[in-house]
Amino acid sequence: MESNGADDCVLIFVAVIFPPAAAAFISGCGCDLFVNILLTLLGYLPGLIHALWLVLRRTNGQGRRARGSYRYTGAATQAPAPEQSAPQPPQQSAPQPPEYGATNTNQPSAP
């Protein structure tokens, strides 16, 4: 959602009338909303200051992203690594002992 001057003016107006509503428009049902409700219950002025701070933070954050920086939108969890088996060492066949009673065909017969 792109921010423009009209959006910011409406959010500031809503923040002056009812600060938790502006916090809800900006951050949804999150931690900022609950902090703003608590601050507004403690006094109107702390809630108003927090809501205005949220509006200004939103405006500045979108300005930074518009100048060529990037925004991370990936998942918070890592995907499982692909299954890779460890390389097996080449298996060498052990020399087989000669069978007893067998004739050895590799040696020439005596003359």
Long-range contacts (C-beta under 8 A, 24 or more apart in sequence): 2-62, 3-58, 3-59, 3-62, 3-63, 8-55, 8-59, 11-55, 11-58, 12-52, 12-55, 15-48, 15-51, 15-52, 15-54, 15-55, 16-48, 19-44, 19-47, 19-48, 19-50, 19-51, 20-47, 20-51, 22-51, 22-54, 22-55, 23-50, 23-51, 23-54, 26-54, 26-55, 26-58, 27-54
